[in-house]
Amino acid sequence: MEPTHDAIPDIPAGQASKVGNTNPAESGSKEKMQRLLDRGLKWLGVGILFMAVSFGINFFMFQADKSFISAMYILTSLGAVCIMKGLVDILG
């Protein structure tokens, strides 16, 4: 037996109209949340990169006689700020 013209084959005829309907406000909200998630992940990536560079400077130049403290603190601070910005974007 073939399904009727308004029913989807695996869904009963009474529920077929509910499947395709999406609220424009919900789809806009989902798009906004997806954009915020993408932007937050990018900020997290940049923050992690800054932290990794700071760790690398600290690790490789620990025995050096030159001062690297300002570069280390600047990179660590930038990394922490970027990570916080990413978390704010993701968590809201």
N, C-alpha and C positions, 0 to 999 in steps of 0.2 A: 504494500500500500504506500503510495507516494504522499509526502506531506503537503499540506495546503499551501497556498501562495504566500501567506503572511507568517508562516511558522518556520523556525529554524529546525532542521531535522532532529537534533538531539534535545531540544527544549520544548516543553509542552506549549500549546498554542496560547494559553493565557499569559505566559511569561515572556513570550517572544517580543512584545513591544517594550519590555523593560530593559532588554539587553542593549539595544542600540542607542538609547537615550542617555546623553551626558549633559550635565548642567554646565553652561558656559563659565560660571563662576568657579566651579570645581576644576575644570580643565585649566583655567587661568592660574588658579592657585597652585596646581600641580606643576605647571610650567615655571612659575616663580620659584617654587621650592627646588626644582631641578636646577635652575640657574644659580640659586644660592648654594646648593650642594657643590656644583661644579666650581664656582668661584672659591668656596671654602676649601675644597681639596687643593686648588692651585696655591692658595695662601699657605696651607699646611706644608705643601711641597717646598715652597720657597723658604719657609721658616726652618724646616728640617735641613735644607741645604745650607743655610747660614749656620745652623748649629754644628753641622758636620764639618764645615770649613773651620769654624772656631775650634772644634776639637782637634782637627788636623794640625792647625797652627800650634796649639798647646802641646800636642803629642810630639811633633817633629822638632819644635824649637825649645823644648824644655831645657835642654843642656846648653843652649846657645848663650853667649854673653850679651846679646842684644835684648833690648826691652820690647816685648810684644804684648804687653799688658793692655794698652789702649785698643789695639786692633782686636784682641780677644774679647774685651768687654763690649766693644761696639758691635761686633758680629753676634755675640751672644744676646745682647739686648735687641738687635734687629730680629734675630731668630725668634726670641720670646714674643715680641710684638706681632710678628707675622703669624705665629702659631695661635696666639690669642685671637687675632682677627679671623683666622680660618675657623676656629671653634665657635666664635660668635656667629659667623655666617651659617655654619652647619646646624648649630643647636638653636639658633634664633635668639 
